[in-house]
Amino acid sequence: MTFTEIVRKENNELFEAIFNHPFVEGIGKGEVPEQALAHYIKADYEYLNAFMHVYGVAISKSTERRDMGYFSEQVGFVLNSETHPHHNFCDVIGAGYDELQGYPLPPTADHYVKHMMYHAQMGGLGEILAALLPCPWTYVEIGNHLMKKYQPTPNHTFYPWIEFYANEDFDTLSMAMCERLDELAEEASEVELRRMKDAFRKSCQLELNFWEMAYTCEEWPTGEAVSSK
Ligand SMILES: Cc1ncc(C[n+]2csc(CCO)c2C)c(N)n1
């Protein structure tokens, strides 16, 4: 088994918990509370900014042009394409995208971005990719799972969202990350492999928690945090 096959198997319970989460199930059924959609977009817009910062660190740690090319391409993808599923949620709640931008991250999203940045700063390329991979991988599987289970047609409320992640182009993106991570895992030491597994698992746990954070409109205990802008 390859490294990514092993970690996928070891974290299967978390993938299943994500598919069964009421927010994700709600996307399939076409029914998600409006506050949860708004909370998700507010957090995810800032999460995507942090994701691009991590790609920036990954570029600075790359020695091979193919890695630099891949990470810079992904920054373009986050800027220009990841906004499509966001627009679907905004349209459903009748909110303008710009109204939901610039909010401080709720605790779980804050934890998630700092976890990725920790591995980006402390680890090598393998560790960074292991921390990043659950993000595209869980979404590809959510898209495919919902497509199969609910067989949405274009008039489904969340068809654009589901189609975006179930699309083959998106699968190609996450497969490329798996392949590169498997190459790096072959050269990694035991200690590095442990750190990569830890980074991957925590990101899967934080993906699950991110859905819960949005669904429960999680906030900091005594009101909003200070925006870092
Ligand atoms: C919490 C959270 N997790 C994953 C994604 C999806 N996503 C964000 S960036 C990216 C990869 C781009 O290279 C993918 C798949 C999201 N939007 N929010």
The ligand as a MOL file (V3000), in Angstrom:
LIG
                    3D

  0  0  0     0  0            999 V3000
M  V30 BEGIN CTAB
M  V30 COUNTS 18 19 0 0 0
M  V30 BEGIN ATOM
M  V30 1 C -12.5360 23.9000 5.3280 0
M  V30 2 C -12.3920 23.6490 3.8830 0
M  V30 3 N -11.7900 22.5270 3.4820 0
M  V30 4 C -11.6340 22.2870 2.1740 0
M  V30 5 C -12.0970 23.1700 1.2230 0
M  V30 6 C -11.9270 22.9250 -0.2320 0
M  V30 7 N -10.7090 23.5100 -0.7280 0 CHG=1
M  V30 8 C -10.2200 24.6580 -0.3170 0
M  V30 9 S -8.6780 25.0290 -1.0170 0
M  V30 10 C -8.6860 23.6090 -1.8570 0
M  V30 11 C -7.5480 23.1250 -2.6700 0
M  V30 12 C -6.9720 24.0550 -3.5500 0
M  V30 13 O -5.7000 23.7090 -3.9380 0
M  V30 14 C -9.8570 22.9370 -1.5970 0
M  V30 15 C -10.1690 21.6930 -2.1680 0
M  V30 16 C -12.7250 24.3350 1.6720 0
M  V30 17 N -13.1930 25.2530 0.8100 0
M  V30 18 N -12.8670 24.5500 2.9980 0
M  V30 END ATOM
M  V30 BEGIN BOND
M  V30 1 1 1 2
M  V30 2 1 2 3
M  V30 3 2 2 18
M  V30 4 2 3 4
M  V30 5 1 4 5
M  V30 6 1 5 6
M  V30 7 2 5 16
M  V30 8 1 6 7
M  V30 9 2 7 8
M  V30 10 1 7 14
M  V30 11 1 8 9
M  V30 12 1 9 10
M  V30 13 1 10 11
M  V30 14 2 10 14
M  V30 15 1 11 12
M  V30 16 1 12 13
M  V30 17 1 14 15
M  V30 18 1 16 17
M  V30 19 1 16 18
M  V30 END BOND
M  V30 END CTAB
M  END
